[in-house]
Structure formats: structure tokens, C-alpha cells
């Protein structure tokens, strides 16, 4: 039923979903870009339902208050206290290592506003758990979302980030002035 509602939602808003990633991949960190609007959440969650992907994702703890918290948790949300530093990367590595199948969605920008540099947590989690990074996108210019590619980190963060950013060239967030790709 939820998948039907997601498809109806996409039809109503005129969006399409694409998947260019093998379905045999069962455990990975997924990054979603560009992340510039609160509208990214319902579009991304509908796309994940259509693709039949059960994900967990990190979001600021303030979003988990009643009543929104019910929805956030139902879709796999993990609250993060952004005022506390340390331990989150190790906790996410442990979670990935405990499961044979797990998708952890992390927006590398860490916020909807413009940031000069991506946060490094998604990369450190992927390296620590020895899992690939799947590149997901929301392209408001083409009204298309989906999974673009599988990226295997090499350990050279700067080089890998530039390589990952190349997959996002030409894509537009809802508010392009806030994106860093």
C-alpha cells in the first residue's frame, strides 16, 4: 500500500525514479545530494519505497519530537545530537558490522544550507565498515531522483570526494545556491 501511495505521489508531482545500482548490493553507505530543502525528505522517502529499499538515515534529534518523530522513526530515522561530538562514526560502523544487510543514508553536506566542505563522517563510516558508498541524487531540474553509482573509497578522501562530486555535475537542488556539488 505504501509503495502505491509513493507511486501516486510521484505521478502527482511529476517526478521519476531511476536505479543504476545492482540490486545484489546489500550493505552500504548511501549519500544523497544535493540536499537543499525540506522537500528532499518526502521525495527521497517515496523514491526509496518505490525502489523497495529499507534504509536508515541520520537526522537532527529535534526532528524526532512528537508527532513528526513517529514518521521519522517509521522511515528508519536515527536521531543525532549535533551538540555532542565524537562516537557517532564508531556507532554507525558497529551498526553496519552487526548486519548482513543495511543501508545507511547520510547527506554529506550535513545541512540544507550551503557548506564549503562536505562532512567526513559518511566517508569514515564507509571506510571503517569496509562498505561501498552509493551515490543517490535529487535533481529538481529534471524532476528525477534515484541511485546513480557505486563508489568504492580508496582512503584518499580529497581525491575520492572530487570523483564523487563529478557524478553530480549538472544536477540542481531545489535551492541551487545552497548546494556544493
C-alpha positions as CSV (number, residue, x, y, z in Angstrom):
1,X,0.0,0.0,0.0
2,X,2.8,2.5,0.9
3,X,4.5,1.8,-2.4
4,X,1.3,2.5,-4.3
5,X,1.0,5.8,-2.3
6,X,4.6,6.7,-3.2
7,X,4.0,6.0,-6.9
8,X,0.8,8.1,-6.8
9,X,2.8,10.9,-5.1
10,X,5.4,10.8,-7.8
11,X,2.8,10.9,-10.5
12,X,1.1,13.9,-8.9
13,X,4.3,15.9,-8.6
14,X,5.7,14.8,-12.0
15,X,8.9,13.1,-10.7
16,X,10.6,9.9,-11.9
17,X,12.9,7.5,-10.1
18,X,15.8,5.7,-11.6
19,X,18.1,3.0,-10.3
20,X,21.5,2.4,-11.8
21,X,22.9,0.3,-8.9
22,X,22.9,-3.5,-8.8
23,X,20.2,-5.0,-6.5
24,X,22.7,-7.6,-5.3
25,X,24.4,-4.9,-3.2
26,X,23.0,-5.4,0.4
27,X,25.2,-3.3,2.7
28,X,26.4,0.3,2.0
29,X,26.5,3.9,3.0
30,X,24.3,6.0,0.7
31,X,24.9,9.7,0.2
32,X,22.1,11.9,-1.0
33,X,22.8,15.1,-2.9
34,X,22.1,17.9,-3.4
35,X,20.3,18.4,0.0
36,X,18.9,21.9,-0.1
37,X,15.3,21.7,1.1
38,X,12.9,20.1,3.5
39,X,11.1,18.8,0.4
40,X,14.0,16.5,-0.1
41,X,12.8,14.2,2.6
42,X,9.3,13.2,1.2
43,X,10.7,12.9,-2.3
44,X,13.6,10.7,-1.1
45,X,11.4,8.5,1.1
46,X,8.9,8.0,-1.7
47,X,11.7,7.0,-4.1
48,X,13.1,4.5,-1.5
49,X,9.6,3.0,-1.2
50,X,9.3,2.7,-4.9
51,X,12.7,1.1,-5.2
52,X,11.9,-1.2,-2.2
53,X,14.9,-0.1,-0.2
54,X,14.8,-0.1,3.5
55,X,17.2,2.5,4.8
56,X,18.3,4.0,8.0
57,X,19.3,7.7,8.0
58,X,20.7,10.2,10.3
59,X,18.8,13.4,11.2
60,X,19.0,16.0,13.9
61,X,17.3,14.9,17.1
62,X,14.9,17.9,17.1
63,X,13.0,16.3,14.2
64,X,12.1,13.3,16.4
65,X,9.7,15.1,18.7
66,X,6.1,14.1,18.7
67,X,4.3,13.9,16.3
68,X,6.9,14.1,13.5
69,X,9.1,11.6,15.4
70,X,6.7,8.8,14.7
71,X,7.1,9.3,10.9
72,X,10.9,9.8,11.2
73,X,11.4,6.6,13.1
74,X,8.9,4.6,10.8
75,X,11.1,5.5,7.9
76,X,14.3,4.4,9.6
77,X,15.5,7.6,11.2
78,X,18.2,7.7,13.8
79,X,18.3,10.9,15.9
80,X,21.6,12.7,16.2
81,X,22.5,15.2,18.9
82,X,24.6,17.6,16.9
83,X,25.9,19.4,20.0
84,X,27.8,16.3,21.0
85,X,30.9,15.4,19.1
86,X,32.6,12.0,18.9
87,X,31.3,8.4,19.0
88,X,28.8,8.7,16.2
89,X,31.0,7.4,13.4
90,X,32.1,4.4,15.6
91,X,28.5,3.7,16.5
92,X,27.5,3.6,12.8
93,X,30.4,1.4,11.9
94,X,29.3,-1.0,14.7
95,X,25.7,-1.0,13.4
96,X,26.8,-1.8,9.8
97,X,29.1,-4.5,11.1
98,X,26.2,-6.1,13.1
99,X,24.0,-6.6,10.0
100,X,24.3,-8.6,6.8
101,X,22.0,-6.1,5.1
102,X,21.9,-2.4,5.9
103,X,21.7,0.8,4.0
104,X,22.7,3.9,5.9
105,X,21.8,7.2,4.2
106,X,23.9,10.2,5.2
107,X,23.7,13.6,3.5
108,X,27.4,14.7,3.3
109,X,26.6,18.3,3.4
110,X,25.1,17.8,6.9
111,X,22.5,20.5,6.4
112,X,20.2,22.1,3.8
113,X,22.3,25.3,3.7
114,X,25.5,25.9,1.7
115,X,28.6,24.4,3.3
116,X,32.1,24.9,1.8
117,X,33.2,21.3,2.6
118,X,31.4,18.1,3.0
119,X,31.3,16.4,6.4
120,X,33.7,13.5,6.6
121,X,31.5,11.1,8.7
122,X,29.9,9.3,5.8
123,X,33.3,8.5,4.3
124,X,34.8,7.4,7.7
125,X,31.8,5.1,8.3
126,X,32.2,3.5,4.8
127,X,35.9,3.0,5.3
128,X,35.6,1.7,8.8
129,X,32.9,-0.8,7.9
130,X,34.6,-1.6,4.6
131,X,31.4,-1.0,2.6
132,X,30.9,1.0,-0.7
133,X,29.2,4.3,-1.0
134,X,26.1,4.5,-3.2
135,X,25.6,7.9,-4.8
136,X,21.9,8.9,-4.6
137,X,20.5,12.2,-6.0
138,X,17.6,14.6,-6.2
139,X,17.6,16.6,-9.4
140,X,14.9,19.2,-9.3
141,X,15.9,20.5,-12.7
142,X,14.9,17.2,-14.3
143,X,12.5,16.1,-11.6
144,X,14.4,12.8,-11.3
145,X,15.8,11.0,-8.3
146,X,17.5,7.7,-7.8
147,X,20.7,5.8,-7.3
148,X,23.5,6.9,-9.7
149,X,26.5,4.8,-9.0
150,X,28.5,2.6,-6.5
151,X,31.7,4.2,-5.3
152,X,34.5,2.2,-3.6
153,X,36.5,4.6,-1.3
154,X,40.3,4.4,-1.7
155,X,41.3,6.0,1.5
156,X,42.3,9.3,-0.3
157,X,39.4,11.4,0.9
158,X,40.2,14.6,-1.1
159,X,40.6,12.6,-4.4
160,X,37.5,10.5,-3.7
161,X,35.3,13.5,-2.9
162,X,36.2,15.1,-6.2
163,X,35.5,11.9,-8.0
164,X,32.1,11.6,-6.3
165,X,31.2,15.2,-7.0
166,X,31.7,14.6,-10.7
167,X,28.7,12.3,-10.7
168,X,26.5,15.2,-9.6
169,X,27.6,17.8,-12.2
170,X,24.6,19.4,-13.8
171,X,22.1,18.4,-11.1
172,X,20.1,21.0,-9.4
173,X,18.8,21.1,-5.8
174,X,15.5,22.9,-5.1
175,X,17.7,25.8,-4.0
176,X,20.8,25.6,-6.1
177,X,22.6,28.4,-4.2
178,X,22.8,26.1,-1.2
179,X,24.3,23.1,-2.9
180,X,28.0,22.1,-3.0
181,X,28.4,19.8,-6.0
